[in-house]
């Protein structure tokens, strides 16, 4: 057999991003299995054994963190209290063409000056 015959019989090379496509195609199934209590290792092992997840577990875990767990952490719990805003404490946006007055400049800037102070005073 020649090299060209062997190359024709070999399976096609994987394309870049093929593993992510496989993960995203089954994202909702994976999310449901994880929410039902299965570990991501169990889910990956099952899909990898079936031959539908052509990526290593490390990359699978990254995708779970990125596409499933980060999405769940973005959802705000409903029992957290909302903070009431006080109209006096709200900062009004300054128009760019207005000059900054001296009092505004001082209130916005913080300068730390430790000259002439002892170490005990600084602690």
N, C-alpha and C positions, 0 to 999 in steps of 0.2 A: 504494500500500500504506500501511496505517496502522501506527502504532507498535505496537499490540497484535498485529497479524498478524506483525510482525517478531520480537516477543518470544516468540510462540508457536513460531516456527520455529527460534529460536536454541537451542543445546544448554543443558541445565540447568546452573545455576551449581554450581561445585565446593563441596563442603561442607568445613568445617574438619576437618582430620585425615584427609582422604582420601588424601593422599600417604603418611602414616605407615602407614595401613592397607595400601596397595599395597606398601610396603617390607616390612612385617612378614609379609605373605602370601607373599613370596618370599625371606624372610630366609635360609632354609636353602640355597636355590639360590645366593644371593649369597655366603653364607659358603663354600660349596663352591668356587665360581669363584675367590674371592680366595685360598683355601688352595691351589688348583691353580696359582697364580701370575699370574692376570689382575689388572690394576690395577683399582681402584674406578672410575676414569674409563672404562675399556673396558666394564666391566659396566654402568655407568649409561648410556653411549652406546647400547649394544645394547638395553637395556630401554626407553630413551626413544624410540629409533627405532621399536620395535615398538608404542609407544603404551601400554605397561602401567605406566610410571613417570612420573606426572604432576607430578614435582617437579624443581626445579633441581638442578644438580650439587652446589652448596654444601650444600644441605639433605641430599642423599643422602650426602655425605661425613660430615656430622654424625651421621646415623643409623648409618653403618658404624662410626664411632668409638664411639658409645653402645651399640649392640646387638651388635656382632660383636667388635671389637677389645678393648673393655673386658672382655668375657666371657672372651676368650682370655688376657688378662693376669691375671685372677683365678685361673686354674688354676695351682696351685703345681707347679713342676718336681719330679720325684721324686728327682733326684740331690742336692738340697740337704740338708745334714746337719741333723738335728734337735738342738736344744740340750737337754741333760739339765738337769733342774731339781734344785736342791739344796734339801732340805727346810728347811735353816737359812735360806736366802736368800728363801724364800717369805714374802710379807707376808700375815699373817693378817687377815681382815676384822674390824674392831672393831664390837662391838655398839653401837648408837646410845645406849643408856641407860648405858653405862659412861663414867665421867669420864676425861678425858685427863690423864695424868700429865705432869709437867714434862719428863721425859726424852723422852717421845713427841713432845711439842710442839716441842722443840728439834730433834729429829732430822728432823722433817718440814718445818721452815721453813728457808729460806735467806735471809739478809740480807747485802747487800753494803755494806760500810762502807769508803769510800775517804778518809775524813777523816784528815789528817795524814800521808798517804803522798805520796811524790814521784811524778812522772810516770814515771820510770824503773822504779820498783817496781811500778807498775800495768801496765807493758807486758810 
